[in-house]
Amino acid sequence: MVVLGLGLGGEEVAGQLAQADLSVVGVEDCLVGGECPYWGCVPTKMMIWAAGLIAEARWVNGLAGEATVRPDWAPVAWRIRKEATDGWNDQVAVDPFTGKGGRFVRGRGRITAPGEVNVGDRVWRARRGIVLATGT
Ligand SMILES: Cc1cc2nc3c(=O)[nH]c(=O)nc-3n(C[C@H](O)[C@H](O)[C@H](O)COP(=O)(O)OP(=O)(O)OC[C@H]3O[C@@H](n4cnc5c(N)ncnc54)[C@H](O)[C@@H]3O)c2cc1C
């Protein structure tokens, strides 16, 4: 099997196929995990949570004492870089896939014939099928 795109969807499918003892090539152009951990769900929740804290703290004056609120983007950016995205390094997601026996290929895949995927100058021929998981 060749799985094209290893975002949340492709990563799950590719991992399950490898665990089922099929020979699997997973092709990812950017970062394994896709949009959600690097640009979507996770970093945005860190931003929203920080904004919520500031909004909450502004209620202190007049209701619960005194507080000075000085918004600062730096700690939010730091958490996104260090804690959410590991410096936009996907090794932590690549290793579990290869650990299950999957073969990981970094690059942009193109379907060039039935069952055939090109990545750069390499060609992968799928005996069983191609999974298209290039984004919702
Ligand atoms: C701001 C924001 C916040 C979000 N918050 C949430 C949330 O809180 N909860 C939630 O459930 N969802 C959330 N989402 C949606 C979630 O990110 C997506 O639903 C999810 O990432 C889709 O996964 P996917 O695998 O289908 O696609 P993607 O994550 O887009 O993965 C597709 C992968 O395919 C790769 N690719 C594409 N073409 C090729 C090619 N030709 N060759 C090789 N690789 C290729 C891409 O590089 C990418 O990594 C949010 C999205 C955004 C933008």
The ligand as an SDF file (V2000), in Angstrom:
LIG
                    3D

 53 58  0  0  0  0  0  0  0  0999 V2000
   -6.9600   26.7770   12.9080 C   0  0  0  0  0  0  0  0  0  0  0  0
   -7.4780   25.3550   12.9220 C   0  0  0  0  0  0  0  0  0  0  0  0
   -7.9050   24.7940   14.1190 C   0  0  0  0  0  0  0  0  0  0  0  0
   -8.3940   23.4890   14.1370 C   0  0  0  0  0  0  0  0  0  0  0  0
   -8.8380   22.9650   15.3300 N   0  0  0  0  0  0  0  0  0  0  0  0
   -9.3420   21.7110   15.3550 C   0  0  0  0  0  0  0  0  0  0  0  0
   -9.8030   21.1300   16.5680 C   0  0  0  0  0  0  0  0  0  0  0  0
   -9.7460   21.7480   17.6210 O   0  0  0  0  0  0  0  0  0  0  0  0
  -10.2950   19.8640   16.5330 N   0  0  0  0  0  0  0  0  0  0  0  0
  -10.3690   19.1480   15.3620 C   0  0  0  0  0  0  0  0  0  0  0  0
  -10.8540   18.0060   15.3830 O   0  0  0  0  0  0  0  0  0  0  0  0
   -9.9340   19.6580   14.2000 N   0  0  0  0  0  0  0  0  0  0  0  0
   -9.4160   20.9160   14.1620 C   0  0  0  0  0  0  0  0  0  0  0  0
   -8.9520   21.4230   12.9710 N   0  0  0  0  0  0  0  0  0  0  0  0
   -9.0550   20.6000   11.7620 C   0  0  0  0  0  0  0  0  0  0  0  0
   -7.9330   19.5630   11.6600 C   0  0  0  0  0  0  0  0  0  0  0  0
   -6.6620   20.2260   11.6650 O   0  0  0  0  0  0  0  0  0  0  0  0
   -8.1260   18.7880   10.3520 C   0  0  0  0  0  0  0  0  0  0  0  0
   -9.4190   18.2500   10.3200 O   0  0  0  0  0  0  0  0  0  0  0  0
   -7.1480   17.6300   10.2510 C   0  0  0  0  0  0  0  0  0  0  0  0
   -5.8240   18.0950   10.3710 O   0  0  0  0  0  0  0  0  0  0  0  0
   -7.3440   16.9500    8.9030 C   0  0  0  0  0  0  0  0  0  0  0  0
   -6.4500   15.8760    8.8280 O   0  0  0  0  0  0  0  0  0  0  0  0
   -6.1000   15.2470    7.4360 P   0  0  0  0  0  0  0  0  0  0  0  0
   -5.1750   14.0860    7.7000 O   0  0  0  0  0  0  0  0  0  0  0  0
   -7.3270   14.9780    6.6700 O   0  0  0  0  0  0  0  0  0  0  0  0
   -5.3550   16.4030    6.6330 O   0  0  0  0  0  0  0  0  0  0  0  0
   -4.0070   17.1950    6.9340 P   0  0  0  0  0  0  0  0  0  0  0  0
   -3.7170   17.3010    8.3880 O   0  0  0  0  0  0  0  0  0  0  0  0
   -4.0850   18.4340    6.1180 O   0  0  0  0  0  0  0  0  0  0  0  0
   -2.8910   16.2350    6.3250 O   0  0  0  0  0  0  0  0  0  0  0  0
   -2.6900   16.0750    4.9520 C   0  0  0  0  0  0  0  0  0  0  0  0
   -1.1870   15.8700    4.7530 C   0  0  0  0  0  0  0  0  0  0  0  0
   -0.9670   15.5030    3.3940 O   0  0  0  0  0  0  0  0  0  0  0  0
    0.2470   16.1030    2.9800 C   0  0  0  0  0  0  0  0  0  0  0  0
    0.1950   16.1530    1.5300 N   0  0  0  0  0  0  0  0  0  0  0  0
   -0.6980   16.8170    0.7440 C   0  0  0  0  0  0  0  0  0  0  0  0
   -0.4550   16.5590   -0.5440 N   0  0  0  0  0  0  0  0  0  0  0  0
    0.6030   15.6940   -0.5620 C   0  0  0  0  0  0  0  0  0  0  0  0
    1.3160   15.0330   -1.6290 C   0  0  0  0  0  0  0  0  0  0  0  0
    0.9720   15.2090   -2.9100 N   0  0  0  0  0  0  0  0  0  0  0  0
    2.3750   14.2300   -1.2930 N   0  0  0  0  0  0  0  0  0  0  0  0
    2.7230   14.0490    0.0110 C   0  0  0  0  0  0  0  0  0  0  0  0
    2.0710   14.6310    1.0470 N   0  0  0  0  0  0  0  0  0  0  0  0
    1.0320   15.4340    0.7570 C   0  0  0  0  0  0  0  0  0  0  0  0
    0.2530   17.4750    3.6540 C   0  0  0  0  0  0  0  0  0  0  0  0
    1.5810   17.9590    3.7710 O   0  0  0  0  0  0  0  0  0  0  0  0
   -0.3710   17.1430    5.0040 C   0  0  0  0  0  0  0  0  0  0  0  0
    0.5930   16.8750    6.0000 O   0  0  0  0  0  0  0  0  0  0  0  0
   -8.4440   22.7260   12.9320 C   0  0  0  0  0  0  0  0  0  0  0  0
   -7.9720   23.2930   11.7260 C   0  0  0  0  0  0  0  0  0  0  0  0
   -7.4990   24.5900   11.7220 C   0  0  0  0  0  0  0  0  0  0  0  0
   -7.0070   25.1930   10.4130 C   0  0  0  0  0  0  0  0  0  0  0  0
  1  2  1  0
  2  3  1  0
  2 52  2  0
  3  4  2  0
  4  5  1  0
  4 50  1  0
  5  6  2  0
  6  7  1  0
  6 13  1  0
  7  8  2  0
  7  9  1  0
  9 10  1  0
 10 11  2  0
 10 12  1  0
 12 13  2  0
 13 14  1  0
 14 15  1  0
 14 50  1  0
 15 16  1  0
 16 17  1  0
 16 18  1  0
 18 19  1  0
 18 20  1  0
 20 21  1  0
 20 22  1  0
 22 23  1  0
 23 24  1  0
 24 25  2  0
 24 26  1  0
 24 27  1  0
 27 28  1  0
 28 29  2  0
 28 30  1  0
 28 31  1  0
 31 32  1  0
 32 33  1  0
 33 34  1  0
 33 48  1  0
 34 35  1  0
 35 36  1  0
 35 46  1  0
 36 37  1  0
 36 45  1  0
 37 38  2  0
 38 39  1  0
 39 40  1  0
 39 45  2  0
 40 41  1  0
 40 42  2  0
 42 43  1  0
 43 44  2  0
 44 45  1  0
 46 47  1  0
 46 48  1  0
 48 49  1  0
 50 51  2  0
 51 52  1  0
 52 53  1  0
M  END
$$$$
